[in-house]
Amino acid sequence: MKEVLIFAGVAVAAYMLLKGRDARAARTNEITNPALPGQIGYGWRYFSDGTAIDPNGNYYLKGAPIWSTSYDGVSVGGNYSNLVT
């Protein structure tokens, strides 16, 4: 009986975490980027929660880098590519 209660608690916690993540994703909208080729900002993607993605796939939150597609020599554990060279 104890194992069943633990399993049920873990299942409920996992459900609540996933539900919250989906709700946050649903509230975030992509903002249209009108920049044309050759203009500053071309290829960037902007979102209503302050997230931006550069043309190389690097993520920024309110101007601060939060995820990089390649190892930068400083970040540790942020993503798999930061752990291997």
C-alpha positions in Angstrom: 0.0 0.0 0.0 2.9 2.4 0.8 4.4 1.8 -2.6 1.1 2.6 -4.3 0.7 5.9 -2.4 4.3 6.9 -3.4 3.7 6.0 -7.0 0.4 8.0 -7.0 2.2 11.0 -5.5 5.0 10.9 -8.1 2.5 10.5 -10.9 0.4 13.5 -9.7 3.6 15.6 -9.3 4.7 14.7 -12.8 1.3 15.6 -14.2 1.3 19.0 -12.5 4.8 19.8 -13.8 3.9 18.9 -17.3 0.6 20.7 -17.2 2.3 23.9 -15.9 4.9 23.7 -18.7 2.2 23.3 -21.3 0.3 26.3 -19.9 3.4 28.5 -20.0 4.1 27.4 -23.6 0.5 28.2 -24.6 0.9 31.8 -23.2 4.1 32.5 -25.1 3.5 33.9 -28.6 6.1 34.4 -31.3 6.4 38.1 -32.4 6.7 38.7 -36.1 10.1 39.9 -37.1 9.9 42.3 -40.1 13.6 42.5 -40.7 14.6 41.7 -44.3 17.8 40.1 -45.5 20.8 42.5 -44.9 19.0 44.3 -42.1 20.0 44.1 -38.4 17.8 41.4 -36.7 17.2 39.3 -39.8 16.8 35.7 -38.9 16.2 36.3 -35.2 13.0 34.9 -33.6 11.3 36.9 -30.8 8.8 35.7 -28.2 6.3 37.5 -25.9 8.0 36.1 -22.8 11.3 37.9 -23.5 13.0 35.0 -25.2 14.9 35.5 -28.4 16.6 32.9 -30.7 19.5 34.0 -32.9 20.0 32.6 -36.4 22.6 30.1 -35.0 20.0 28.7 -32.6 21.4 30.3 -29.4 18.7 31.3 -26.9 18.5 34.6 -24.9 16.2 35.6 -22.2 15.7 39.4 -21.8 19.1 39.9 -23.5 21.1 37.4 -21.5 22.4 34.2 -23.1 20.7 31.2 -21.5 21.5 28.3 -24.0 24.2 27.9 -26.6 24.4 25.5 -29.5 28.2 25.1 -29.0 30.7 24.9 -26.2 31.8 28.4 -25.1 34.4 27.3 -22.5 32.4 28.8 -19.7 29.0 27.2 -19.4 28.9 23.9 -17.6 26.0 21.6 -17.8 23.7 23.9 -19.7 23.3 21.4 -22.5 25.0 18.4 -23.9 27.2 20.3 -26.3 28.7 22.2 -23.4 29.9 18.9 -21.9 31.8 17.6 -24.9 34.1 19.3 -27.3 
